[in-house]
Amino acid sequence: MKEEISNILKKHVDLFGFISIDEYLKTRSTYGKEDSFSRIPNFSKYKTIIVLGLSYPSKTVEYKGKSYGVLSRYSYNTDYHLVFKKVFETIEKAFDKLKIKSHFSVDVSDIYEKQAATLANLGCIGKNQLLINNKYGTYLNLATILVDIDITKNIEVADDCGDCTLCIDACPSSALDNGFDRELCISDISQEKNILSETEISYFKEVIYGCDICQQVCPKNTGIDFHLHEEYEPAGFENINLISLLDLTNKEFKEIYGKNASSWTGPLVLKRNAVCMIGNQKLVSAIPEIKRSIDKYKNVSWYNETATKILKMLESE
């Protein structure tokens, strides 16, 4: 049965591994984590976690420069959640023929995907807090499938970062200094609906959503650039005109970015990030657009207060 399952997975994903749910839970408990699977119907019937990986290219589009903000590499073109969903639908049909019950999840799950991936011998969690695979480096999107049969895992030699600290040294916000501080992570900051401090505002220089720095400096990623999925190739909207973005209606935003990973938080988060970049790039000509946006979103405190700080910054120029 394992061979049949492996043959199915090889057709649809770049990487996969197996770990028993019992082993996963035991390991998580050693970290003091008591994961709840209450959101998964009939969880007790499942026995194995299959971890899936889809690689995406490391090559980035050329940044157009001042008055633009570029998306981080993982969020080019189609949202990986949508890509994985389509892949799973095909896998599920094949599993059904084998009478295997399955449950799919990506990101929004009680399963800590990176931990499951390490237990499935797909790589190690690096000091940059990303899964590092020997073949694909850190340029991987992960998902999981629970199945109701036992599958033994493959044993491989695990790698690690050794004494390398390049990602720690390169992180502008010091998010990796003591393991991982999510509140300091620029990628997380770019996605949260929070009032940004002057320090947080200063991080938005070229990248409007996400952050690639800890991947770009990682020596494990040297020479890695796989182009295996058309959905992850540039779609043409990766360079975003900052002022034009502020003027987009919700409908227009959805038409352009609706299937992109940057859209999940809604247009206002991206607009707030754009205003931060406008301030850092000293685009004084954008003051009227910022004023209009402050008036338009006057009841959204996290946007309004951040934009007001930047407006004052530009007016003092």
C-alpha positions in Angstrom: 0.0 0.0 0.0 2.9 2.4 0.8 4.2 1.9 -2.7 0.9 2.6 -4.3 0.4 5.8 -2.2 4.0 6.9 -3.0 3.3 6.5 -6.7 0.2 8.7 -6.5 2.0 11.4 -4.5 5.0 11.4 -6.9 2.7 12.5 -9.7 1.4 15.6 -7.9 3.9 16.9 -5.4 7.7 17.5 -5.3 8.2 16.2 -1.8 6.4 14.0 0.6 7.0 12.0 3.8 5.1 10.0 6.5 4.9 10.2 10.2 2.6 8.4 12.6 0.2 10.6 14.5 1.2 8.9 17.7 4.9 9.8 17.2 4.0 13.3 16.2 1.9 13.8 19.4 4.6 12.3 21.6 7.2 14.6 20.2 5.0 17.7 20.5 4.3 16.8 24.1 8.1 16.9 24.8 7.9 20.6 23.7 5.1 21.2 26.1 2.6 21.5 23.2 -0.8 19.8 23.6 -2.2 20.2 20.2 -6.0 20.0 19.8 -7.6 18.4 16.8 -11.1 19.3 17.7 -11.6 21.0 14.3 -10.9 17.7 12.5 -14.1 15.5 12.2 -13.5 11.9 13.5 -9.8 12.6 14.2 -9.3 9.4 16.1 -9.8 7.3 13.0 -6.6 8.7 11.3 -3.2 7.1 11.9 -0.6 8.8 9.7 0.3 12.3 8.7 1.5 12.7 5.1 3.5 15.9 4.7 3.5 17.4 1.2 5.9 19.9 -0.3 5.6 22.0 -3.4 8.7 23.9 -4.4 8.7 27.5 -5.7 11.4 29.4 -7.6 13.9 31.6 -5.7 14.5 33.9 -8.7 12.8 37.3 -8.1 11.4 39.9 -10.5 13.5 43.0 -11.0 12.4 45.7 -8.6 11.1 48.7 -10.5 12.4 51.1 -7.9 11.0 54.2 -6.2 7.1 54.5 -6.0 6.8 50.7 -6.2 6.7 47.8 -3.7 7.4 44.2 -4.6 5.8 41.1 -3.2 8.0 38.6 -1.4 8.9 35.5 -3.5 6.5 33.0 -1.9 3.5 35.2 -2.8 4.0 35.5 -6.5 1.1 34.7 -8.8 -1.4 32.1 -7.3 -1.9 31.6 -3.6 -0.3 28.3 -2.6 -3.4 27.5 -0.6 -5.4 27.4 -3.8 -2.6 25.4 -5.6 -2.5 22.8 -2.9 -6.3 22.5 -2.8 -6.4 21.6 -6.5 -3.6 19.1 -5.9 -5.4 17.5 -3.0 -8.6 17.1 -4.9 -6.8 14.9 -7.4 -5.0 12.9 -4.7 -8.2 12.4 -2.8 -9.9 10.8 -5.8 -7.0 8.4 -6.2 -7.1 7.6 -2.4 -10.8 7.0 -2.6 -10.2 4.3 -5.2 -7.9 2.6 -2.6 -10.6 3.1 0.0 -8.3 5.4 2.0 -10.0 8.1 4.1 -8.2 11.4 4.1 -8.3 14.9 5.5 -6.3 17.7 4.0 -5.1 21.0 5.5 -2.7 23.8 4.7 -1.6 26.4 7.2 -4.9 26.8 9.1 -4.5 23.5 11.0 -3.8 22.0 14.4 -0.8 20.3 12.8 2.5 22.1 13.1 3.6 21.4 9.5 7.3 22.1 9.9 7.5 19.9 13.0 5.7 17.1 11.2 8.1 17.5 8.2 11.2 17.1 10.3 9.7 14.0 11.9 9.0 12.7 8.4 12.7 13.2 7.6 12.1 15.9 5.0 14.7 18.2 6.5 15.5 20.3 9.5 14.1 23.5 10.9 16.8 26.0 10.4 17.8 29.0 12.5 15.6 31.0 10.1 12.7 28.9 11.4 12.0 27.5 8.0 12.2 23.9 6.9 15.4 23.3 5.1 15.3 20.4 2.6 18.5 19.0 1.0 17.2 19.4 -2.5 14.8 22.3 -2.4 16.3 24.4 0.4 13.7 26.6 2.1 11.8 27.4 -1.1 8.9 25.1 -0.2 5.2 25.4 0.6 3.9 22.7 3.0 0.6 21.0 3.6 -0.6 17.8 5.3 -3.0 14.9 4.6 -4.2 12.7 7.4 -5.0 9.1 6.4 -6.6 6.2 8.2 -3.9 3.6 7.6 -0.4 3.0 9.0 2.5 4.0 6.8 6.1 3.6 7.9 8.4 6.6 7.4 11.6 6.7 5.4 14.7 7.2 7.4 17.2 9.8 6.0 20.2 11.6 7.5 19.1 14.9 9.0 21.0 18.1 8.2 21.4 21.2 10.4 22.7 24.7 10.3 25.9 24.0 12.3 27.5 27.2 13.6 26.1 29.3 10.7 24.4 32.5 11.9 24.0 34.4 8.6 20.2 34.6 8.8 20.3 35.8 12.4 22.9 38.5 11.6 21.0 39.6 8.5 17.5 40.0 10.0 16.8 43.7 10.4 14.3 43.3 13.2 16.4 40.8 15.3 13.5 38.4 15.2 15.9 35.4 15.2 18.2 36.5 18.0 16.7 34.2 20.6 15.1 31.4 18.5 12.1 33.2 17.0 10.1 36.1 18.1 7.0 36.3 15.8 6.1 39.8 17.0 9.4 41.0 15.5 9.2 39.1 12.3 8.9 41.5 9.3 6.8 39.0 7.4 4.3 38.7 10.2 4.3 42.5 10.8 3.4 43.0 7.1 0.3 40.8 7.6 -1.1 41.9 10.9 -3.8 44.5 11.4 -1.8 46.6 14.0 -0.8 50.2 14.5 2.9 50.2 13.5 5.6 51.9 15.5 8.2 54.1 13.8 10.7 51.2 13.9 8.2 48.8 12.2 7.4 51.5 9.6 11.1 51.7 8.8 11.2 48.1 7.6 9.1 48.7 4.5 11.7 49.8 1.9 11.2 47.6 -1.2 9.1 44.6 -0.1 5.5 45.5 0.5 4.3 42.1 1.7 6.4 39.3 3.4 10.2 39.2 3.7 12.8 37.1 1.9 16.0 38.1 3.7 16.6 35.0 5.9 16.1 32.8 2.8 18.3 34.9 0.5 21.3 34.8 2.8 21.0 31.1 3.7 23.9 29.1 2.2 21.6 26.0 2.0 19.8 27.8 -0.8 22.8 28.4 -2.9 22.1 27.5 -6.5 18.5 26.4 -5.8 15.9 27.7 -8.3 13.3 25.1 -9.3 10.6 26.1 -11.8 8.2 23.2 -11.5 4.8 24.9 -11.2 3.4 27.6 -13.6 1.3 28.9 -10.7 4.4 30.1 -8.9 5.9 32.0 -11.9 5.5 35.9 -11.9 2.1 37.0 -13.1 3.0 40.6 -13.8 1.5 42.2 -10.7 4.4 41.5 -8.4 5.7 45.1 -8.6 2.9 47.2 -7.1 2.5 50.9 -7.8 2.1 52.4 -4.3 0.0 55.4 -5.1 -2.3 53.5 -7.6 -2.8 50.9 -4.9 -4.2 53.5 -2.5 -6.8 54.4 -5.0 -8.0 50.9 -5.8 -11.6 50.0 -4.7 -12.2 46.7 -3.0 -13.6 45.3 -6.2 -10.6 46.4 -8.2 -8.3 44.9 -5.6 -10.1 41.6 -5.7 -10.0 41.5 -9.5 -6.2 41.9 -9.5 -5.0 40.2 -6.3 -8.0 38.0 -5.3 -6.1 34.7 -6.0 -2.8 36.0 -4.6 -1.5 35.1 -1.1 -1.2 38.8 -0.2 -5.0 39.2 -0.5 -6.0 37.0 2.5 -5.9 39.9 5.0 -7.8 42.2 2.7 -6.7 45.3 0.8 -6.3 47.6 3.7 -3.3 45.8 5.1 -1.5 46.1 1.8 -2.5 49.8 1.6 -1.1 50.5 5.1 2.2 48.9 4.0 2.1 51.0 0.9 1.8 54.1 2.9 4.8 53.0 5.0 6.8 52.6 1.9 5.6 56.0 0.6 6.9 57.6 3.8 10.3 55.8 3.6 10.7 56.7 0.0 9.8 60.3 0.8 7.1 60.5 -1.9 5.7 63.9 -0.9 3.6 63.9 -4.1 1.4 61.2 -2.5 0.3 63.4 0.4 -3.2 64.0 -1.2 -3.8 60.3 -1.6 -2.8 59.6 1.9 -5.1 62.3 3.2 -8.0 60.9 1.3 -7.3 57.4 2.6 -7.1 58.6 6.2 -10.5 60.3 5.7 -11.9 57.2 4.0 -10.8 54.8 6.7 -11.1 57.1 9.7 -12.9 54.4 11.7 -10.1 51.9 11.2 -7.7 52.9 14.0 -4.8 50.6 13.1 -4.7 52.0 9.6 -5.6 55.6 10.5 -3.0 56.0 13.2 -0.2 54.5 11.2 -1.0 56.6 8.1 -1.2 59.8 10.2 2.3 59.2 11.5 3.6 58.9 8.0 1.6 61.9 6.8 3.3 64.0 9.5 6.7 62.6 8.4 6.1 63.7 4.8 4.7 67.1 5.7 7.9 67.8 7.6 10.0 67.1 4.5 
